[in-house]
């Protein structure tokens, strides 16, 4: 028969193995936790913006209405002229780009003028968009009479030159590209997006095209029309363009109030604000700009109508 004895005074004073092990384990765990916390603080201190690195493509400070409506954004910019004699497939142009290099590469957009027009007609968009953190190439076309399909090919040729041969090619992220254009150049931006589905954004400005339906597009597209357009009336151009885009696509329709077909040829705050927001949201995948696109902007002194898919899926 097993006998049980009461613990002696010495037994009570002697630490038990279990109590000693538990105490040491807690001490070791505390040391590990402290070390991990210290390492985390060191990493945060050593890596700028380490806590905000969810999107590596974010460029510039947090946006506000004032910052994207301003005539210039936070980046200083420079420009480089490209002679038509030095390129093939399009008519040369001007590259506008942010001068700081600390942020690495930038997304890029090429912009085409319209029928009978030159680069000068869309030149205001170059420095304005570049100062928000994009490389922007405003181009001339081979001839002023080129049709939308030709302008679409020229937009793509200009993108290829920009990313492969230009003097600023190391500043461009070739995986994040977009196209814009006015009138036939706007129709050309739809053609370019149809041909190259890897494009991240397309913005036709009072676009013109004989093709009214674009169910093939896979590029997030902002269609900009003007309520007073008599050259490419919204009822026969911008609205059918927008309505024909796939329902699953991130898309929007902005109709400018009190505007004409040629409104995109001069500096315009509403065009700039929503173009910047669209390019930032889809070329840079920067969700900070979602606030300007969703909820859908309401009609105002400068907006006759705005339609779109919200929230965005890309």
Helices and strands as residue ranges (DSSP letters): H 9-13, H 17-46, G 50-52, H 65-69, E 77-82, G 84-86, E 93-98, E 106-112, G 119-122, H 124-130, E 135-139, H 148-164, G 169-171, E 172-182, H 184-195, E 201-205, E 221-226, H 238-244, E 251-256, G 263-265, H 269-282, G 287-292, E 303-308
